[in-house]
Amino acid sequence: MSFVLADDVLCMILDILGDERDHHSLFQCALSSRHLAAHSIPVLYKVCHASPVRGGGTEDEQFFNPLKRPPFNASLKRMVDPAVHKWALLWRSLALSSLGHTYLPYCSYLRYLDLDDLGDLLKDPKFSGQIREDFFSSELLDTVSSDYEAKGNKRLRSSAKGPDPSADLVKLRIGSAIVKKATSIRGMSLHVPPETLSEWVAGLPLLQSLTVWSGAALSQHTGAQLRENCPKFKQLTIYSWRDRPPITAEAESEEFLKELSPDTLECFDLISLSQLGPRSVAALGSQLQSLSELKLTSLTIKAIAELPSLKPLPSLRALALVDSVPSPRNESFYAIVSQVAEWIGNCRSLRQLDLRRFVDDPFLLSQTLSKEGLTLTNLSLAKYDMSGSDAFHEALGRQQSLRSLCLSGDPSFVPEDIEILVQALGQLHELRDLDLKDISDGFAQEHVITLTASLPHLECLWISGDFFDDTVLQAFYHLRELRALVIPAFSKFTADGIFDFISHLGPGNTGFSLSILNAVDSTLTEEAQLLISETLKASVDGSFDYGIVPLDDSDSSVPEDGVYW
């Protein structure tokens, strides 16, 4: 007796698979029957930008048989990389559908157009031979190039004509064809000329997010086009924004931000090198009420001084300030830092703060974290010096709402500095993720045992120290929710010690991953390592990584008993 699911139930199931980015299951559904294909293909193409097809991996093992050794007379031209082949077929179907040459309108299902991905495909060394020939069918060649002549049913290159069309040209022409058909696009990632971007944006009424390589792409009144044609636009990511003499990034960014509809931009992320100045920062004030995520890079001290003029951002939840232009640390500098600390502390909706070589970051945080009403859940500080940061560490203990903390930089081996940090961390009882890269290099095993005793909810921990052995493992016995432990310290663990630790794991540790990265003079044989891996897999569906550091026999820094002298 067969049972047929109602269409609405089937759509709900497929939508769940789409939300989970389960490309394999969706693809299998599309292959199973015409009825399922009609429902699954639209969902599959809605999330195709997140497919792991580019890098291969386990999904491709399920789609393709392993490459067999070719016969001695097989043409190398016919040998193809399965992942790249599938990647090319995906883009070919999108391109052909935009030209009306496919049974289903695949491109109309798109919600996110990642033209950077297409560019990566066209420039991949494996995109050659048979894969390239299959991709550039006659229909596509008519769109991207006129350098081919007909011969029977095939299209051949004329020797009298120029080279293959460039990857950038192909990407531009395919992208233009898709944009004209796929008006349902909500997001785009691309690197195209300013005139092209301005034109494309005008035809995408549902556009919400945009990622561009250079802010220069926004220079042809793209802000005005977004205001007039894209009422739901709210997210902008820019990799870099630099001067193009005589045009300055300062002027371009100020113009673009002023062209946007006020209080509509929720996310402004500037990822890499930029040359924005105080006018650019001031222009962000037009988005004062809506900004919830802000990342700024490469600011000068003059631009930094403009941040407090924005006044507290009522909706700001995530703030990242990184890699500022170095400035003399004089009285004026610290006055500006204090003002910025006050401004950050008054953004009461702020939950995530990321700093890296912004100003004197420990000094700034020592003031910011002490502000009443600031309740962070995520904090990251990179590239700082632990020495001289006691005031920051003491203030850190006041942010007891923290669930994720990442500290990295130069460690201190002064006992007083270590004690202050350990004491502060021990007050953060709600921590789930703790990442102490390099900063904890001076920790003794007793410091780790003391620290973890106060952090019962830890799920992920990266911690180093001066030297670890089986003794430190008792620090993790009571962590019933721990799922990932990384120990990069020089260490010497025994199989018995690790098995004893595994015996303390329970249901809350399901999926536990143990990584010991720098074992010295290891007593673990390959057989013991394999047995540990199998035991972890069997007990909590876990995994084990083990790395050995070879030391010269003349190196006396780590004697046989594992104690430093």
C-alpha positions in Angstrom: 0.0 0.0 0.0 1.5 3.3 -1.1 1.3 6.5 0.8 1.5 9.9 -1.0 2.5 13.0 0.9 0.3 16.1 0.4 2.0 18.7 -1.6 2.0 21.3 1.2 3.7 18.7 3.6 6.2 17.9 0.9 7.1 21.5 0.4 7.6 22.0 4.1 10.0 19.1 4.2 12.0 20.4 1.2 12.1 23.9 2.7 13.6 22.4 5.9 16.2 20.6 3.7 16.9 24.0 2.1 17.2 25.7 5.5 19.7 23.0 6.5 21.7 23.4 3.2 21.3 19.7 2.6 22.2 19.9 -1.1 22.7 16.1 -1.4 19.2 15.2 -0.2 17.6 17.9 -2.4 19.6 16.7 -5.4 18.6 13.1 -4.8 14.9 14.2 -4.6 15.3 16.0 -7.9 16.6 12.7 -9.5 13.9 10.4 -8.0 10.8 11.5 -9.9 9.3 14.3 -11.9 6.9 15.1 -9.1 9.6 15.6 -6.6 11.8 17.4 -9.1 9.2 20.1 -9.5 9.3 20.8 -5.8 13.0 20.2 -5.0 14.7 22.0 -7.9 13.5 25.5 -6.9 14.6 24.9 -3.3 18.0 23.5 -4.5 18.7 26.6 -6.7 17.6 29.0 -3.9 20.5 27.8 -1.8 23.0 26.8 -4.6 25.3 29.6 -3.6 26.1 27.7 -0.4 26.8 24.4 -2.1 30.2 22.7 -1.2 30.6 21.8 -4.9 33.5 24.2 -5.3 35.7 22.4 -2.8 34.4 18.8 -3.3 34.3 16.9 0.0 31.9 14.3 1.1 29.0 15.5 -0.9 30.9 14.8 -4.2 31.7 11.3 -3.0 28.0 10.7 -3.0 27.5 12.1 -6.5 30.5 10.7 -8.3 32.3 7.5 -8.4 36.0 7.7 -7.6 38.2 8.4 -10.6 39.5 5.2 -12.0 43.0 4.8 -13.4 42.7 5.6 -17.1 43.8 3.1 -19.7 47.2 3.7 -21.1 45.8 5.0 -24.3 43.1 7.2 -22.7 43.1 10.8 -23.7 44.1 13.1 -20.8 41.7 15.6 -22.4 38.8 13.4 -21.4 39.8 13.2 -17.7 37.8 15.6 -15.6 37.8 16.6 -11.9 34.3 15.6 -10.6 33.9 18.6 -8.3 34.9 21.1 -10.9 32.7 19.4 -13.5 29.7 19.6 -11.3 30.6 23.2 -10.4 30.7 24.0 -14.1 27.4 22.3 -14.8 25.7 24.3 -12.1 26.8 27.6 -13.7 26.0 26.3 -17.2 22.5 25.5 -16.2 22.0 28.9 -14.7 23.5 30.7 -17.7 21.5 28.7 -20.3 18.2 29.1 -18.3 18.7 32.9 -18.4 18.9 32.6 -22.2 15.7 30.5 -22.4 17.5 27.2 -23.4 16.4 25.0 -20.5 13.2 23.2 -19.7 13.0 24.8 -16.2 13.9 28.5 -15.5 16.7 27.7 -13.0 17.9 31.2 -12.7 14.5 32.5 -11.7 14.8 30.4 -8.5 18.0 32.2 -7.5 17.9 34.2 -4.3 21.7 35.0 -4.1 23.9 35.6 -7.1 27.6 34.9 -6.3 29.4 36.1 -9.4 32.7 35.9 -7.5 32.1 32.1 -7.5 31.7 32.1 -11.2 34.9 34.1 -11.6 36.7 31.5 -9.4 35.4 28.7 -11.7 36.5 30.4 -14.9 40.0 30.9 -13.5 40.4 27.5 -11.9 43.3 25.6 -13.5 41.1 22.5 -13.7 38.5 24.4 -15.7 40.0 23.2 -19.0 39.8 20.5 -21.6 36.5 18.6 -21.6 35.0 20.6 -18.8 35.6 23.9 -20.7 34.3 22.4 -23.9 31.1 21.2 -22.2 30.6 24.5 -20.5 31.0 26.7 -23.6 28.2 25.1 -25.7 27.1 26.9 -28.8 24.3 28.8 -27.0 26.7 30.2 -24.5 29.3 31.1 -27.0 26.7 33.2 -28.9 26.3 35.2 -25.7 29.9 35.6 -24.5 31.9 35.7 -27.7 31.7 36.0 -31.5 35.1 34.4 -32.0 33.7 31.0 -33.2 32.7 29.7 -36.6 30.2 26.9 -37.4 31.2 23.6 -38.8 28.3 21.1 -39.1 26.7 20.9 -35.7 29.8 22.1 -33.9 31.3 25.5 -33.1 35.0 25.8 -33.8 37.4 28.6 -33.1 38.6 30.5 -36.2 42.4 30.6 -36.3 42.1 34.1 -37.7 40.4 35.4 -34.8 41.4 36.4 -31.2 41.9 34.4 -28.1 39.2 32.9 -25.9 37.0 35.5 -24.1 38.5 36.6 -20.8 37.1 35.3 -17.6 36.0 38.8 -16.6 34.2 39.3 -19.9 32.4 35.9 -19.7 31.4 36.6 -16.0 30.1 40.0 -17.0 28.0 38.8 -19.9 26.6 35.7 -18.1 25.9 37.9 -15.0 24.0 40.4 -17.2 21.9 37.7 -18.7 21.0 36.3 -15.3 20.2 39.6 -13.7 17.7 40.4 -16.5 15.8 37.2 -15.8 16.3 36.6 -12.0 14.5 39.6 -10.6 13.9 37.6 -7.4 17.5 38.0 -6.3 17.9 39.1 -2.7 21.7 39.3 -2.5 24.7 39.6 -4.7 28.5 39.2 -4.4 30.4 40.5 -7.4 33.3 42.5 -8.8 32.0 44.5 -11.8 32.5 48.1 -13.2 30.5 50.9 -11.5 28.3 51.5 -14.5 27.3 47.8 -14.6 26.5 47.6 -10.9 24.3 50.8 -11.1 22.4 49.3 -14.0 21.9 45.9 -12.5 20.7 47.3 -9.1 18.0 49.3 -10.9 16.4 46.0 -12.0 16.4 44.1 -8.7 13.5 45.4 -6.6 14.0 42.7 -3.9 17.7 43.2 -3.4 18.6 43.3 0.3 22.4 42.7 0.5 25.4 43.5 -1.6 29.1 42.5 -1.4 31.6 44.2 -3.6 35.4 44.0 -3.9 36.0 47.7 -4.1 34.0 50.7 -2.9 34.7 52.3 -6.2 32.0 50.0 -7.7 29.5 52.2 -5.8 30.7 55.4 -7.4 28.1 55.8 -10.2 25.2 56.9 -8.0 24.5 53.3 -6.9 23.2 54.7 -3.6 20.6 56.7 -5.4 19.6 53.6 -7.5 19.3 51.5 -4.3 17.1 54.2 -2.7 14.8 54.4 -5.7 14.6 50.8 -6.7 15.5 48.6 -3.7 13.3 49.6 -0.8 14.4 46.5 1.3 18.2 47.0 0.9 19.9 46.8 4.3 23.3 45.1 4.1 26.6 46.2 2.5 30.0 44.5 2.6 33.1 46.0 1.0 36.5 44.3 0.8 38.4 47.6 0.4 37.9 51.2 -0.5 41.0 53.1 -1.6 41.8 56.4 -3.2 41.9 56.6 -7.0 43.6 60.0 -7.5 42.3 62.5 -8.0 39.1 60.8 -6.7 39.2 59.9 -3.0 37.5 57.1 -1.1 36.4 59.8 1.4 34.4 61.7 -1.2 33.0 58.5 -2.8 31.8 57.0 0.5 30.3 60.2 1.8 28.3 60.6 -1.5 27.1 57.0 -1.5 26.0 57.1 2.2 24.1 60.3 1.7 22.3 58.9 -1.4 20.9 56.0 0.6 17.5 56.3 2.2 18.1 57.4 5.8 17.9 54.8 8.6 17.6 51.8 6.3 21.2 50.4 6.3 21.5 47.7 9.0 25.0 46.3 8.2 28.1 48.2 7.0 31.2 45.9 6.9 34.5 47.2 5.6 36.8 44.2 5.7 40.2 45.2 4.4 42.4 48.2 3.6 40.4 51.4 3.3 41.1 55.1 3.2 37.9 56.5 4.7 38.2 59.6 6.8 36.1 61.7 9.2 33.6 62.8 6.6 32.8 59.1 5.8 32.3 58.4 9.5 30.1 61.4 9.9 28.0 60.3 6.9 27.2 57.1 8.7 25.1 59.3 11.0 22.4 59.2 8.3 21.9 55.5 9.3 22.0 56.2 13.1 18.7 54.5 14.0 19.1 51.4 11.8 22.8 50.3 12.0 23.0 47.0 13.9 26.4 45.7 12.6 29.4 48.0 11.9 32.9 47.0 10.9 35.5 49.7 10.1 39.1 49.1 9.1 42.3 51.2 8.6 40.9 54.4 10.2 43.2 57.3 10.9 43.1 59.0 14.3 41.1 61.8 12.7 38.4 59.4 11.6 38.5 57.6 15.0 37.9 61.0 16.7 34.7 61.3 14.7 33.1 58.2 16.0 31.7 59.8 19.2 29.9 62.3 16.9 27.6 59.4 15.8 26.1 59.4 19.3 25.1 56.1 20.8 23.7 53.8 18.1 20.4 52.5 19.6 20.3 49.3 17.4 24.0 48.5 17.2 24.6 44.8 18.3 28.0 44.0 16.7 31.0 46.4 16.4 34.4 45.5 14.9 37.3 48.1 14.8 40.6 46.8 13.4 44.0 47.7 12.0 43.9 51.4 12.4 46.7 53.7 11.0 49.4 54.0 13.7 49.4 57.3 15.5 51.6 58.9 18.2 50.4 57.9 21.7 50.3 61.3 23.2 47.9 63.2 25.5 45.6 64.0 22.5 45.6 60.4 21.4 44.5 59.1 24.9 41.8 61.8 25.1 40.3 60.5 21.9 40.5 56.9 23.1 38.6 57.8 26.2 35.9 59.5 24.2 35.6 56.5 22.0 35.4 54.2 25.0 32.6 56.3 26.4 30.8 56.1 23.0 31.0 52.3 22.8 29.9 51.9 26.4 26.8 54.0 25.8 25.7 51.7 22.9 23.5 49.7 25.2 22.3 47.2 22.6 25.9 46.2 21.8 26.5 42.4 22.3 29.5 41.7 20.2 32.8 43.7 20.2 35.9 42.8 18.2 39.1 44.8 18.4 42.5 44.2 16.7 45.2 46.8 16.6 42.6 49.6 16.8 44.1 52.0 19.3 45.6 51.1 22.7 43.0 48.4 22.9 43.6 47.2 26.6 43.3 50.8 27.7 40.1 51.4 25.7 38.6 48.2 27.1 39.6 48.9 30.7 37.2 51.9 30.4 34.5 50.4 28.1 33.9 47.2 30.0 33.5 49.1 33.3 30.5 51.0 31.9 27.2 50.3 33.7 24.5 49.0 31.4 26.9 47.4 28.9 26.2 43.6 28.6 28.4 41.9 26.1 27.9 38.3 25.0 30.9 38.1 22.6 34.3 39.7 23.0 37.4 39.3 20.9 40.7 41.1 21.4 43.7 40.2 19.1 47.3 41.2 18.8 47.6 42.7 22.3 50.3 42.5 24.9 49.3 40.8 28.2 52.0 42.6 30.1 50.6 45.9 31.3 47.0 44.9 30.7 46.0 44.3 34.3 43.3 47.0 34.2 41.7 45.5 31.2 41.7 42.0 32.7 40.2 43.3 36.0 37.4 45.1 34.0 36.9 41.9 32.0 35.6 40.2 35.1 32.7 42.6 35.2 31.2 41.3 31.9 29.6 38.3 33.4 27.1 38.0 30.6 29.9 36.9 28.2 29.3 33.6 26.4 32.2 33.8 23.9 35.7 35.2 24.6 38.7 35.2 22.3 42.0 36.6 23.5 45.2 36.4 21.4 48.6 38.1 21.5 51.9 38.2 23.4 51.8 36.3 26.7 53.3 37.3 30.1 55.2 34.9 32.3 54.9 37.1 35.3 53.0 35.2 38.0 51.0 38.3 39.1 49.8 39.0 35.5 48.7 35.4 35.1 46.9 35.4 38.4 44.9 38.5 37.6 43.8 37.1 34.2 42.8 33.7 35.7 40.9 35.4 38.5 39.0 37.6 35.9 38.2 34.7 33.6 36.9 32.7 36.6 34.2 35.2 37.1 32.7 34.6 33.6 30.5 31.7 34.7 28.3 31.8 31.5 31.2 31.2 29.1 30.5 28.7 26.4 33.5 29.4 24.1 37.0 30.3 25.4 39.9 30.8 23.0 43.2 31.8 24.6 45.6 31.7 21.7 49.2 32.4 22.8 48.0 34.5 25.7 47.9 31.5 27.9 51.4 30.2 27.0 52.6 31.1 30.6 49.8 29.1 32.3 50.8 26.2 34.6 48.6 23.2 34.9 47.3 24.5 38.2 46.0 27.7 36.5 44.0 25.6 34.1 42.5 23.5 36.9 41.6 26.6 38.8 40.1 28.3 35.8 37.9 25.5 34.5 36.4 24.9 38.0 34.5 28.1 37.6 33.4 27.6 34.0 31.0 24.6 34.1 29.2 25.5 30.8 32.3 25.5 28.5 31.6 23.9 25.1 34.8 24.9 23.2 38.2 25.5 24.7 41.5 26.4 23.2 44.2 26.7 25.9 48.0 26.5 26.0 50.5 26.6 28.8 54.2 26.1 29.7 54.0 22.3 29.7 51.1 19.8 30.1 50.9 16.2 31.0 48.1 13.9 32.3 47.7 16.1 35.4 46.0 18.8 33.4 43.3 16.4 32.1 41.6 16.4 35.5 40.7 20.1 34.8 38.2 18.9 32.1 36.5 16.0 33.9 33.6 18.0 35.2 32.9 19.9 31.9 29.7 18.0 31.0 29.0 20.2 27.9 32.5 20.3 26.4 32.5 19.4 22.7 35.9 20.7 21.5 39.3 20.8 23.3 42.4 22.1 21.6 45.8 21.9 23.5 48.6 23.5 21.5 51.0 23.5 24.5 54.1 21.4 24.5 52.8 18.2 26.2 53.5 14.6 27.1 50.3 12.6 27.6 50.0 8.9 28.1 47.4 6.6 26.6 46.2 5.6 30.1 45.7 9.3 31.0 43.7 10.0 27.9 41.6 6.9 28.3 40.8 7.9 31.8 39.7 11.3 30.6 37.5 9.7 27.9 35.8 7.6 30.6 34.6 10.8 32.2 32.8 12.0 29.1 29.0 11.7 29.0 26.0 12.4 26.8 26.5 16.1 27.0 29.9 15.7 25.3 28.5 14.0 22.2 30.6 14.9 19.1 33.6 15.7 21.3 36.8 16.6 19.4 40.2 16.3 21.2 43.2 18.0 19.5 46.7 17.6 21.0 48.9 19.6 18.7 52.4 19.7 20.1 53.2 16.4 21.8 56.9 16.1 22.9 58.7 12.7 23.1 55.3 11.0 22.7 54.7 7.7 24.4 51.6 7.2 22.2 52.2 4.6 19.5 50.3 4.7 16.3 48.2 1.8 17.6 47.4 3.7 20.7 46.4 6.8 18.7 44.1 4.6 16.6 42.6 3.0 19.6 41.9 6.4 21.2 40.2 7.6 18.0 38.1 4.5 17.9 37.2 4.8 21.6 36.2 8.4 21.2 34.1 7.6 18.2 32.3 4.7 19.9 31.7 6.5 23.2 30.6 10.0 22.2 30.8 10.0 18.4 34.0 12.0 18.8 37.3 12.5 17.0 41.1 12.7 17.9 43.9 14.7 16.3 47.5 14.3 17.5 50.6 16.2 16.4 54.1 15.5 17.5 56.9 18.1 17.6 60.3 16.6 16.7 63.0 18.0 19.0 66.7 17.9 18.4 68.5 15.6 20.9 70.6 18.6 21.9 67.6 20.6 22.9 67.6 20.5 26.7 64.6 22.9 27.1 62.3 20.0 27.7 64.0 17.2 29.8 62.7 13.7 30.1 60.4 14.6 33.1 58.7 17.3 31.1 59.8 20.1 33.4 61.3 23.3 32.1 64.5 24.6 33.8 
